[in-house]
Amino acid sequence: MKPDLRVTVAGIRMQNPVMTASGTFGYAQEFEPFLDLSRLGAIIVKTITRTPRTGNPPPRIVETPAGMLNAIGLQNVGVHAFIEDKLPYLRTLGPPIIVNIAGESIDDYVELAKRLSDHAGISGIELNISCPNVADGLIFGCNTVLANKLVACVRQATSLPLIPKLSPNVTDVVEIAQALADGGADALSLINTVIGMAIDVRSRRPKLSNVTGGLSGPAIRPVAVRMVWEVAQAVKLPLIGMGGIMTADDALEFLIAGATAVAVGTANFTSPSSAERVIDGIKAHMIDHKVGRVTDLIGSLDLTGTTREVTEWSR
């Protein structure tokens, strides 16, 4: 029997649960030589802002023992150039296109959502409310009142599915998730990068010009899996899990913890075909373990024999 890898996230139908994480896959065309883009479950493009951004000055990427620190600063072409120059190509690929947007104010997000809603070929909007590499980048993602208000305002501006991206740099990620759900979010992405820092001990200077940056890669995967599991217990929205996915087994952890889909990020830098290999690996796992539908894996964590008390809340 051929495994059924299809999933639906916020009404967006995908041929499999593997997508690419924003900021790690450009506008997709850069990766065309390395994998079959038509096989992806969905493509989340690099963050778009109202006007072009040059980002932070270099150095802005530092390799770490189990990942990388980045402080790119949301460099992008701006919404006008994205619509004119990038979207026509993206429309030809087949998989749903989800556009990540960021702003300095609620008005920025509302305007971006309105402009993108006027163009065919966009299946959803991911709200970047949790970027640690720009001034005030965490303001919406770390405050329940502002997070709720932002989503509610953008909700009125578009009929496209809204997928806020959660920050791990908070005291209670579940509290933020609930505020976003109450504001009208259709799904949630989690997690964004963890704030980190690296120092050159010889010069005693920070290795990033921004001083701090966002840590991604395998080092943060256990944190991300835990947060997905916690949010899945409390919020009845589809979740897109991300954070250090390098292999199919990594992706399966997120699905079993409660994610409906996953996004491959930092792995794209080490091997541009990583997402395609994750798809193949999930399919092979399903065949080996006689799982007919990938949806049967979602939230299937078995707590039997663990020390955690199982209550109605945590089932």
C-alpha positions in Angstrom: 0.0 0.0 0.0 1.3 3.4 -1.0 1.6 5.7 2.1 -0.6 8.8 2.1 1.5 11.8 3.0 -1.2 14.4 2.4 -2.0 17.0 5.1 -4.0 20.1 5.4 -2.9 23.2 7.4 -5.4 26.0 7.9 -7.2 24.9 4.7 -3.9 24.7 2.7 -3.7 21.3 1.1 -0.3 19.8 0.8 1.0 16.7 -0.9 3.2 16.0 2.1 4.0 17.7 5.5 7.4 19.0 4.6 8.0 22.7 3.7 10.9 25.1 3.8 11.4 27.5 6.6 11.4 31.2 5.9 14.7 32.9 5.7 16.6 29.7 4.7 15.3 29.1 1.2 15.3 32.5 -0.3 12.6 32.9 -3.0 13.0 29.2 -4.0 14.6 29.8 -7.4 18.0 29.8 -5.8 17.5 26.1 -4.9 16.1 24.9 -8.3 19.4 23.2 -9.3 19.5 21.1 -6.2 16.1 19.5 -5.7 12.7 19.0 -7.4 10.8 22.0 -6.0 7.5 20.5 -7.1 7.8 17.7 -4.5 7.7 20.1 -1.5 4.6 20.2 0.6 4.8 24.0 0.6 7.3 26.8 0.3 7.6 29.6 2.9 9.6 32.4 1.3 12.0 34.8 2.9 10.4 37.6 5.0 8.9 40.5 3.0 8.6 44.0 4.4 6.8 47.1 3.0 10.1 48.6 1.6 13.4 46.9 0.7 15.8 46.2 3.5 19.6 45.9 3.3 19.7 44.1 6.6 22.5 44.2 9.2 26.2 44.8 8.2 28.5 41.8 8.2 29.6 39.7 9.9 26.1 38.4 10.3 26.5 34.6 10.3 28.5 32.5 12.7 28.7 28.7 12.7 28.3 27.0 16.1 29.0 23.4 17.1 25.4 22.3 16.6 24.0 25.0 14.3 24.5 28.6 13.5 23.9 32.1 14.7 22.5 34.6 12.3 21.7 38.3 12.4 20.8 39.0 8.8 18.3 41.6 9.8 15.5 40.7 7.4 17.3 41.7 4.2 14.7 41.5 1.4 13.5 43.0 -1.8 10.3 44.6 -0.4 6.8 43.8 -1.2 6.6 45.6 -4.6 9.6 43.8 -6.1 8.4 40.5 -4.6 5.1 40.8 -6.4 6.6 41.9 -9.6 9.8 39.8 -9.8 9.5 36.8 -7.5 5.8 35.8 -7.4 5.4 35.0 -11.1 8.1 32.3 -10.8 6.8 31.0 -7.5 3.3 30.5 -9.2 4.8 28.0 -11.7 6.2 25.6 -9.1 3.1 23.8 -7.9 3.3 23.6 -4.1 1.4 26.2 -2.1 3.3 29.4 -1.5 3.2 30.9 2.0 4.6 34.5 2.3 6.3 35.5 5.6 5.8 39.2 6.4 7.2 41.5 9.0 6.6 45.1 10.1 7.5 47.7 12.6 3.9 48.5 13.3 0.5 46.9 13.1 -0.2 49.1 10.1 2.8 47.6 8.3 1.4 44.1 8.7 -2.1 45.2 7.7 -0.9 46.9 4.5 1.3 43.9 3.5 -1.6 41.5 4.0 -3.9 43.7 1.9 -1.4 44.0 -0.9 -0.6 40.3 -1.0 -4.3 39.3 -0.9 -4.8 41.1 -4.2 -2.5 38.6 -6.1 -3.1 35.0 -7.1 -0.7 32.3 -6.2 -0.4 33.0 -2.5 -1.9 30.3 -0.2 -1.2 31.8 3.2 0.6 34.4 5.2 3.1 33.7 7.9 3.4 36.5 10.4 7.0 37.1 11.6 6.3 38.5 15.0 9.4 37.0 16.6 12.6 37.9 14.8 15.4 38.5 17.3 17.7 40.2 14.8 16.0 43.6 14.3 15.1 46.5 16.6 11.8 45.8 18.4 11.7 42.4 16.6 10.3 40.6 19.6 7.7 43.2 20.7 4.6 41.5 19.2 5.7 37.9 19.8 6.4 38.4 23.5 3.4 40.3 24.6 0.0 38.6 24.7 -2.0 41.8 24.3 -0.1 43.0 21.3 0.0 39.6 19.7 -3.7 39.3 20.0 -4.3 42.8 18.6 -1.9 42.3 15.7 -3.6 39.1 14.5 -7.1 40.5 15.0 -6.2 43.6 12.9 -4.6 41.5 10.1 -7.5 39.1 10.2 -9.8 42.0 9.1 -7.4 42.8 6.2 -7.3 39.4 4.5 -9.1 36.2 3.9 -5.9 34.3 3.5 -4.9 31.9 6.2 -2.8 33.6 8.9 0.1 31.7 10.5 1.9 33.6 13.3 5.5 32.4 14.0 6.1 32.0 17.7 9.2 33.1 19.6 10.9 30.7 22.0 12.3 33.7 23.9 9.3 34.0 26.2 8.3 32.9 29.7 5.2 30.9 28.6 4.9 30.0 24.9 1.4 28.5 25.5 0.1 31.8 26.8 1.3 33.6 23.6 -0.2 30.8 21.4 -3.6 31.1 23.1 -3.6 34.9 22.6 -2.8 34.4 18.9 -5.6 31.7 18.6 -8.1 34.0 20.2 -7.0 36.8 17.9 -8.0 34.8 14.8 -4.9 32.8 13.8 -5.6 29.8 11.5 -2.4 27.9 12.4 0.9 28.5 14.3 4.5 28.1 13.3 7.0 27.3 16.0 9.7 27.9 16.8 11.7 30.9 15.6 15.4 31.1 16.6 16.7 31.3 20.1 18.7 34.5 21.1 22.4 33.7 21.3 25.8 35.3 21.3 29.3 34.3 20.3 32.6 36.1 21.3 36.0 36.1 19.7 38.1 35.5 22.8 41.3 36.8 21.2 39.9 40.2 20.2 37.3 40.1 23.0 34.7 41.3 20.4 31.4 39.8 19.5 31.5 37.7 16.4 28.3 39.3 15.0 28.1 43.0 14.2 24.7 42.9 15.8 26.3 41.5 19.0 23.5 38.9 19.4 21.7 36.7 16.8 19.3 33.9 16.4 20.5 30.4 17.1 19.1 27.7 14.8 20.0 24.1 14.0 20.1 20.8 15.9 21.0 22.6 19.2 17.5 24.0 19.5 15.5 20.9 18.3 14.7 19.5 21.8 13.5 23.0 22.8 11.3 23.2 19.7 9.8 19.7 20.1 9.0 20.5 23.7 7.2 23.7 22.8 5.3 22.1 20.0 4.1 19.4 22.4 3.0 21.9 25.0 1.2 24.1 22.5 -0.5 21.1 20.9 -2.1 20.3 24.3 -3.5 23.7 24.8 -4.4 25.2 21.4 -6.6 23.4 18.9 -4.9 24.8 15.8 -2.7 23.1 13.2 1.0 23.5 14.1 4.0 23.8 11.8 7.0 22.5 13.7 10.5 23.7 13.0 13.9 24.0 14.7 16.9 21.8 13.9 15.3 19.4 11.5 18.1 17.6 9.6 16.6 14.2 9.0 13.3 12.4 8.6 13.5 11.2 12.2 13.9 14.8 13.4 10.7 15.7 11.4 8.9 12.7 12.8 9.6 13.8 16.4 7.6 17.0 15.6 4.7 15.1 14.0 4.5 12.7 16.9 4.6 15.7 19.4 1.6 17.2 17.6 2.7 19.2 14.6 0.6 18.7 11.4 3.6 19.8 9.2 7.2 20.7 9.5 9.6 23.2 8.0 13.3 22.5 7.2 15.5 25.4 7.8 19.2 25.4 8.7 19.7 22.1 7.0 19.2 23.9 3.7 22.6 25.6 4.3 24.4 22.3 4.9 22.7 20.4 2.1 20.3 22.2 -0.3 18.4 18.9 -1.0 17.6 18.3 2.7 13.9 18.8 2.4 13.5 16.2 -0.4 15.5 13.7 1.7 13.2 14.3 4.7 10.2 13.6 2.5 11.7 10.3 1.3 12.6 9.4 4.8 9.1 10.0 6.2 7.7 7.8 3.4 10.2 5.0 4.1 9.4 5.1 7.8 5.7 4.8 7.1 6.3 1.8 4.9 8.6 0.1 7.4 6.1 0.7 10.3 3.0 0.0 8.2 1.6 3.5 8.7 -1.0 4.1 6.0 -1.5 7.8 6.5 0.9 10.4 7.9 -2.0 12.0 9.8 -2.0 8.9 11.9 1.3 9.9 13.3 0.3 13.4 14.3 0.0 13.8 18.1 0.6 10.0 18.6 3.1 10.4 21.5 2.8 7.4 23.8 3.2 8.4 27.5 2.6 4.9 28.8 5.0 4.2 31.6 6.4 7.7 31.9 6.5 9.6 35.2 4.3 12.4 33.8 0.8 12.3 35.1 -1.6 11.9 32.3 -4.7 14.0 32.7 -7.5 15.0 30.3 -5.6 18.2 29.8 -2.5 16.4 28.5 -4.1 13.7 26.3 
